[in-house]
Amino acid sequence: MKILFADDEKSLQKLMSLELPRLGHTVTVCPDGVTAIAVLEKEDFDCLLVDLDMPGKSGIDVIEKAKSTAPDTEAIILTGKSSTESAIAAVKFKVFAYLTKPCRLMELKTLLEGVAQKRDQDRKIKALTSRLDRIEGKSKLIGDSQPMAVVNKMISKVAPSNSAVLIRGETGTGKELVAKAIHDQSLRHSQPFVAVNCGALPENLIESELFGHRKGAFTGAEETRIGLFEVAHGGSLFLDEIGELPKSLQAKLLRVLETGEIRRVGENSSIKVDVRIISATHRHIEDMVRDGDFREDLMFRINTFEIQLPALRERTEDIPLLAEHISRRFWPTIPMTHTVFANETIRALKTHHWPGNVRELANVVEHATILCEQLPIKPEHLPRRFSEQSGSQQPQLRAVVGPMSLRELEMQAIHEALERHEGNKPQAAEDLGISLKTLYNKLNQATANERTA
Ligand SMILES: Nc1ncnc2c1ncn2[C@@H]1O[C@H](COP(=O)(O)OP(=O)(O)OP(=O)(O)O)[C@@H](O)[C@H]1O
């Protein structure tokens, strides 16, 4: 690491200029705070090692200067005595550690290793965060139709409150996007947004996934793990497909929502958590309550505020904007002035039934962008079902060019099964002969592909 050392003690200056390079660091030694500040005008350092009491400018002044230009700089304070004032300043400037004089080299070595490790972790977190931002993208809800205007208004009204929100809508209507928009517009926006699909987890894992577990709580629990409630502390937890939550877990979730406390599996004591709950379902929860499949008290708890998302077929006027927006995910270089879709393509898209809603539209657009070599995208670039469906109304449409990929065939089969079962995923999975988890994985994969494209 690149270290700046500032101390007016001559013997220490000599020691550090010898020992720090031996530990693999490069060091700039300054005899006082004023010199250190002058050096910081020209250079940044990974770590500061500064004496608290120096004539002229103190160690805290040096740290303040370094952090004003390079906030990631770490600092270790050397001190003979600690005072309340210096402790407050240390907290303010997030000082890494105090080292009391006379300082032992072994102690300093361990501290510097800790600083290096922290910087490494910070870099990894930054890389992961930027990757996550790219994958999640902006939670921008496209569509200026009347139904979407109502949705946007409801989001902006409910976001600043702490109320539990239930988002209803068919598969692929953008429920997760709405949940993210609520979080982004809330006071919790700088805290985590954690999404969990209640239908995609095997029953025996959901409890430990949500609440965490203690080491040895069950076979395979090799170490203590925190659950998603704790991960989401201070932020929002999005419980997607809440209707799929097993009854035993419904009771436990209700208790958590009522007490604000969770208990890790195998743990005796509880932990307070502050989490806003946003749930989503494509199922008619009231019917599930009537059939005894969903707890009525939990239903009241999760839907303080309800947002109903319109199906894509109920807002066909948004299709041109959505299709254009999605096409630019695949072709980011198309100039904004270019016409991406021919008029007859938009007409074909507007007459489709869209059982898979916006997710299906994204798949169709991806298919078309692969086939189309020159803009605009024409009906012949759309998947075969479009020419079949509109064959009688639009005989001019040609059959699809080229074969469909396995992935496209798979997604088509999934959308058709969802259409047959009116969006009911467990039934569609059964019909397709795959597990519900596999169905979710394929839908999620399709969404991830669209986002990263
Ligand atoms: N209004 C919209 N504007 C832009 N993109 C949208 C919109 N609605 C949905 N999408 C896109 O459609 C895809 C599916 O959206 P999302 O995963 O939010 O749907 P969902 O209703 O949660 O689906 P499921 O019920 O299957 O979980 C995503 O790629 C999302 O970005």
The ligand as an SDF file (V2000), in Angstrom:
LIG
                    3D

 31 33  0  0  0  0  0  0  0  0999 V2000
  -43.8430   -1.0620  -17.7610 N   0  0  0  0  0  0  0  0  0  0  0  0
  -42.6930   -1.6740  -18.0720 C   0  0  0  0  0  0  0  0  0  0  0  0
  -41.7020   -0.9360  -18.6140 N   0  0  0  0  0  0  0  0  0  0  0  0
  -40.5350   -1.5310  -18.9610 C   0  0  0  0  0  0  0  0  0  0  0  0
  -40.2740   -2.8340  -18.8150 N   0  0  0  0  0  0  0  0  0  0  0  0
  -41.2260   -3.6020  -18.2790 C   0  0  0  0  0  0  0  0  0  0  0  0
  -42.4860   -3.0650  -17.8700 C   0  0  0  0  0  0  0  0  0  0  0  0
  -43.2160   -4.0560  -17.3570 N   0  0  0  0  0  0  0  0  0  0  0  0
  -42.4690   -5.1670  -17.4240 C   0  0  0  0  0  0  0  0  0  0  0  0
  -41.2680   -4.9020  -17.9750 N   0  0  0  0  0  0  0  0  0  0  0  0
  -40.1910   -5.8720  -18.2500 C   0  0  0  0  0  0  0  0  0  0  0  0
  -40.8030   -7.1530  -18.4070 O   0  0  0  0  0  0  0  0  0  0  0  0
  -40.0520   -8.1770  -17.7590 C   0  0  0  0  0  0  0  0  0  0  0  0
  -40.9050   -8.8610  -16.7010 C   0  0  0  0  0  0  0  0  0  0  0  0
  -41.1620   -7.9320  -15.6520 O   0  0  0  0  0  0  0  0  0  0  0  0
  -41.2750   -8.4030  -14.1220 P   0  0  0  0  0  0  0  0  0  0  0  0
  -40.2860   -9.4860  -13.8120 O   0  0  0  0  0  0  0  0  0  0  0  0
  -41.2710   -7.1910  -13.2740 O   0  0  0  0  0  0  0  0  0  0  0  0
  -42.7500   -9.0660  -14.1770 O   0  0  0  0  0  0  0  0  0  0  0  0
  -43.5770   -9.8250  -13.0440 P   0  0  0  0  0  0  0  0  0  0  0  0
  -44.9710   -9.3500  -13.1250 O   0  0  0  0  0  0  0  0  0  0  0  0
  -42.8670   -9.6580  -11.7250 O   0  0  0  0  0  0  0  0  0  0  0  0
  -43.4720  -11.3380  -13.5430 O   0  0  0  0  0  0  0  0  0  0  0  0
  -43.7170  -12.6880  -12.6850 P   0  0  0  0  0  0  0  0  0  0  0  0
  -45.1380  -12.6770  -12.2260 O   0  0  0  0  0  0  0  0  0  0  0  0
  -43.4700  -13.7660  -13.6940 O   0  0  0  0  0  0  0  0  0  0  0  0
  -42.7260  -12.6730  -11.5680 O   0  0  0  0  0  0  0  0  0  0  0  0
  -38.8240   -7.4840  -17.1840 C   0  0  0  0  0  0  0  0  0  0  0  0
  -37.7720   -7.5680  -18.1170 O   0  0  0  0  0  0  0  0  0  0  0  0
  -39.2510   -6.0360  -17.0450 C   0  0  0  0  0  0  0  0  0  0  0  0
  -38.1380   -5.1720  -17.1380 O   0  0  0  0  0  0  0  0  0  0  0  0
  1  2  1  0
  2  3  1  0
  2  7  2  0
  3  4  2  0
  4  5  1  0
  5  6  2  0
  6  7  1  0
  6 10  1  0
  7  8  1  0
  8  9  2  0
  9 10  1  0
 10 11  1  0
 11 12  1  0
 11 30  1  0
 12 13  1  0
 13 14  1  0
 13 28  1  0
 14 15  1  0
 15 16  1  0
 16 17  2  0
 16 18  1  0
 16 19  1  0
 19 20  1  0
 20 21  2  0
 20 22  1  0
 20 23  1  0
 23 24  1  0
 24 25  2  0
 24 26  1  0
 24 27  1  0
 28 29  1  0
 28 30  1  0
 30 31  1  0
M  END
$$$$
